[in-house]
Amino acid sequence: MSELIFFQPFFKQVLWGGHKMREVYGYPIPGDDTGEAWVISANPHGQSLVRGGTYDGQSLKDLWDHHRELFGGMEGKEFPLLVKIIDANDHLSIQVHPDDEYASVHEGGSQGKTECWYILDCEEGADIIIGHHARTRKELEEMIKEGCWDDLLRKLPIHKGDFFYIPSGTVHAIRKGTLLLEVQQNSDTTYRLYDYGRLQNGKPRELHLKQSMDVIACPHEGSDTRGPVEDHGAYEFCTLVEGQYFTVTRWNVKTDAAVSQDYPFLLIDVASGSGTLDGIPVKAGDHLLAPAGYGVIRAEGAMELIASHITEKH
């Protein structure tokens, strides 16, 4: 009998981190500068461990390396996705990620990084940066060289429940007062374009201007990937993105829902509320994997689920 596999997060303390994850989810964060919880991760820079059940204490990487049957015999050296919760108590740096081709050549064969953000909560008046206003690469280079950041960067207001898809090559930054869920390719490659002149240990943090210029998409082409909300009475369903690397859906469970697991694996993040999944109590801040062949998951309660899987190639 296959089982739902729950994970405990790996925490990262950072310059811009805070303490919301302790207050909102009761996480045992290591300090008041905790900016990231890698909640489902097989990345060598931070691995989440199984909490309870048959595989208690093992890492997701252990499961991927030694129990490939849990993933339908999927091929690949590394587990493909990474899920984080991010608490921005201050602005993150302005950054961009490479695609697979550039990362493979310039980052020792690693994957590129396409990601997406679901806004769990934010302060009133909060915003984020996605994209830029430069029309040509020459204009982009000049504006960066002259430090015309206010004119260059595309700033967007945000609200709880907003969703943003950020393909590789997109200039972006999470900003102060934002708590979000991030689903991304399993990569930790980030090029820092601008960091507000901040110091860490008395020194400015490293910038990666050449690499950033190499990979920034110009002009910026944004798109709204969110599909229509389907109201089924007992629950609402919406596809947030069906992208090249992952598909992310939102289930707003009002009383109950049947969540189908037809993929090599399905990741489920409880974004808010509480209830049960196949009779197992869950609450906001729980994160789990339903393995290959699991079948239908019975969700009961009042809760919001974000589900992710790799996008099937047609």
C-alpha positions in Angstrom: 0.0 0.0 0.0 1.6 3.3 -1.0 1.5 6.2 1.4 1.6 10.0 1.5 5.1 11.1 2.3 5.4 14.2 4.5 8.5 16.4 4.7 10.1 18.7 7.3 11.8 21.8 5.9 15.4 22.8 5.6 15.8 26.5 6.8 18.1 29.2 5.5 19.1 32.3 7.4 19.7 35.3 5.1 20.3 39.0 5.1 16.6 39.8 4.3 14.9 37.1 6.3 12.4 37.3 9.1 10.4 35.3 11.6 6.9 35.0 10.0 7.3 31.2 9.4 7.4 30.6 13.1 4.3 32.8 13.7 2.2 31.5 10.7 3.2 27.8 10.6 4.8 27.2 14.0 8.1 26.1 12.2 11.1 25.7 14.5 13.1 28.3 12.6 16.8 28.8 13.6 16.6 32.6 14.1 14.7 35.8 13.3 16.5 36.2 10.0 15.0 33.0 8.4 14.2 33.8 4.8 13.7 30.4 3.2 12.2 27.1 4.1 13.1 24.4 1.5 9.9 22.4 2.1 10.3 19.8 -0.6 13.9 19.6 -1.7 16.5 17.1 -2.9 19.0 19.9 -3.7 22.5 19.4 -2.2 22.4 23.0 -0.8 19.4 22.1 1.4 17.5 18.9 1.7 14.1 18.2 3.3 13.7 15.0 5.4 10.8 12.6 5.5 8.6 13.1 8.7 7.1 9.9 9.9 6.0 6.8 8.0 8.0 4.1 6.2 10.8 6.4 5.1 11.1 8.5 8.3 14.3 10.5 8.5 15.4 9.8 4.9 16.0 12.6 2.5 14.1 13.2 -0.7 17.4 12.6 -2.5 17.7 9.2 -0.7 14.2 8.3 -2.1 15.1 9.5 -5.6 18.4 7.6 -5.6 17.2 4.3 -4.0 13.4 4.1 -4.5 12.8 5.3 -8.0 9.6 3.2 -8.0 8.0 5.9 -5.9 8.4 8.2 -8.9 7.1 5.7 -11.5 10.7 4.8 -12.6 11.3 8.3 -13.9 14.7 8.9 -15.4 17.1 11.6 -14.5 20.1 12.2 -12.2 18.2 14.7 -10.0 14.7 15.1 -8.7 13.4 17.8 -11.0 11.5 20.2 -8.7 12.1 22.3 -5.6 9.5 23.9 -3.4 10.2 26.8 -1.0 8.4 29.2 1.3 10.0 32.6 1.3 9.7 35.3 4.0 11.0 38.6 2.8 11.5 40.9 5.7 13.4 43.2 3.4 13.9 43.5 -0.4 15.7 40.6 -2.1 18.4 41.6 -4.7 17.4 42.2 -8.3 18.2 38.9 -10.0 17.9 36.7 -13.0 18.3 32.9 -13.6 19.8 31.2 -16.6 18.1 28.6 -18.8 19.2 25.0 -19.1 21.5 25.6 -22.0 23.4 28.5 -20.4 23.6 26.8 -17.0 24.9 23.6 -18.5 27.8 25.4 -20.2 28.6 28.0 -17.6 27.6 26.4 -14.3 29.2 22.9 -14.5 26.3 21.1 -16.1 23.6 22.2 -13.7 20.0 22.9 -14.6 18.6 26.4 -15.4 15.9 27.9 -13.2 12.3 28.7 -14.1 10.1 29.4 -11.1 6.7 30.6 -10.0 5.3 32.4 -7.0 2.0 32.1 -5.2 1.5 35.0 -2.7 0.5 33.4 0.6 0.3 36.8 2.4 1.7 40.3 2.1 1.7 43.7 3.8 -0.7 46.4 2.5 1.0 48.2 -0.4 3.5 45.5 -1.0 5.0 45.0 -4.5 7.4 42.8 -6.5 9.6 43.3 -9.5 9.1 41.2 -12.6 10.6 42.2 -15.9 12.0 45.5 -17.2 11.1 48.4 -19.5 14.1 48.4 -21.8 13.1 48.0 -25.5 16.5 46.9 -26.8 19.6 45.2 -25.4 21.6 48.4 -26.0 19.0 50.4 -23.9 19.1 47.7 -21.2 22.9 47.9 -21.0 22.9 51.7 -20.8 20.2 51.8 -18.1 22.1 49.2 -16.0 25.4 51.0 -16.5 23.9 54.3 -15.4 22.0 52.8 -12.5 18.6 53.9 -13.7 16.9 51.2 -11.7 13.6 53.1 -11.0 13.1 53.6 -14.8 14.3 50.2 -15.8 12.5 47.8 -13.4 8.9 46.7 -13.8 7.2 47.0 -10.4 3.8 45.3 -9.7 1.5 45.6 -6.8 0.7 42.3 -5.1 -2.2 40.8 -3.0 -2.8 37.6 -1.2 -3.6 34.8 -3.7 -1.8 36.4 -6.7 0.3 34.1 -8.9 3.3 34.9 -11.1 5.2 32.7 -13.6 8.9 33.6 -14.0 10.7 31.8 -16.8 14.5 31.8 -16.9 15.8 35.1 -18.3 13.2 37.2 -16.4 14.5 40.0 -14.2 12.8 39.7 -10.8 12.8 40.4 -7.1 10.7 39.6 -4.1 10.2 42.7 -2.0 9.7 43.5 1.6 6.6 42.3 3.4 5.9 39.3 1.3 5.3 35.6 2.2 5.1 33.3 -0.8 5.3 29.7 -2.0 7.8 29.1 -4.8 7.8 26.1 -7.1 10.9 25.9 -9.3 13.3 23.7 -11.2 15.7 22.0 -8.8 18.5 24.6 -9.2 20.2 27.1 -6.9 21.8 29.2 -9.7 21.1 32.9 -9.3 22.8 35.9 -10.9 22.6 39.1 -8.8 22.1 42.2 -10.9 21.7 44.9 -8.2 21.6 44.7 -4.4 20.7 48.3 -3.2 24.4 48.8 -2.2 23.9 46.6 0.9 26.8 45.3 3.0 27.1 41.8 4.4 29.9 41.4 6.9 31.1 44.9 6.0 31.3 44.1 2.2 29.0 44.4 -0.7 27.5 41.1 -1.9 28.9 39.8 -5.2 27.1 40.9 -8.4 27.1 38.9 -11.6 26.7 41.6 -14.3 28.2 39.7 -17.2 26.2 36.6 -16.6 23.0 38.6 -16.0 23.5 40.5 -19.3 24.1 37.2 -21.1 20.8 35.7 -20.0 18.2 38.6 -19.5 15.4 38.3 -22.0 14.9 41.6 -23.9 12.4 43.0 -24.4 10.5 41.6 -21.5 7.4 39.5 -22.5 5.1 38.8 -19.5 2.1 36.6 -19.7 -0.8 35.7 -17.4 -0.8 31.9 -17.2 -3.7 31.4 -14.8 -6.7 29.5 -16.1 -10.3 30.0 -15.1 -11.6 29.1 -11.7 -13.9 26.0 -11.9 -16.5 26.1 -9.1 -17.5 22.5 -8.2 -19.5 23.5 -5.1 -17.6 21.5 -2.6 -14.3 22.9 -4.0 -12.8 25.3 -6.5 -10.1 24.3 -8.9 -7.7 26.4 -11.0 -4.6 25.7 -13.1 -2.1 28.4 -12.2 0.5 27.4 -14.9 1.1 24.6 -17.3 4.7 25.4 -18.2 7.6 23.6 -19.8 9.0 22.2 -16.5 6.0 22.0 -14.2 2.2 22.3 -13.8 0.8 24.0 -10.7 -2.8 23.9 -9.7 -4.8 25.4 -6.8 -7.5 23.5 -4.9 -9.7 25.6 -2.7 -11.4 22.9 -0.6 -14.6 24.1 1.0 -15.9 20.7 2.3 -14.3 17.9 0.2 -12.5 17.1 -3.0 -11.1 14.2 -4.9 -7.5 15.0 -6.0 -6.3 12.7 -8.7 -2.7 11.5 -8.7 -2.0 10.4 -12.3 1.6 11.5 -12.5 5.1 10.1 -11.7 4.7 12.1 -8.5 2.4 14.9 -7.1 3.6 17.5 -4.6 1.0 19.0 -2.3 1.5 22.1 -0.2 -1.2 23.1 2.4 -1.2 26.9 1.9 -4.0 27.7 4.4 -6.6 26.2 6.5 -6.8 22.6 7.8 -8.5 19.2 7.2 -7.5 15.7 6.3 -6.0 14.0 3.3 -7.1 10.3 3.2 -7.9 10.7 6.9 -4.5 12.1 7.9 -4.8 15.5 9.7 -3.1 18.3 7.8 -2.8 22.1 8.3 -1.2 25.1 6.7 2.5 24.6 6.4 2.4 20.9 5.7 4.1 19.6 2.6 3.9 16.1 1.1 4.5 13.9 -1.9 2.0 11.4 -3.3 4.0 8.7 -5.1 3.3 7.2 -8.5 0.2 5.0 -8.7 -1.3 6.4 -5.5 -4.6 7.1 -7.1 -7.2 9.5 -5.8 -6.6 11.5 -2.6 -9.7 12.4 -0.6 -9.4 15.9 0.8 -11.8 17.0 3.5 -12.0 20.2 5.5 -11.6 23.9 4.7 -8.2 24.4 3.2 -6.2 25.7 0.2 -3.9 23.2 -1.5 -1.2 24.0 -4.1 -0.4 20.9 -6.1 2.6 20.5 -8.5 3.9 17.9 -10.9 6.1 17.8 -13.9 4.4 18.8 -17.2 3.8 15.8 -19.4 5.3 16.1 -22.9 2.8 15.7 -25.7 
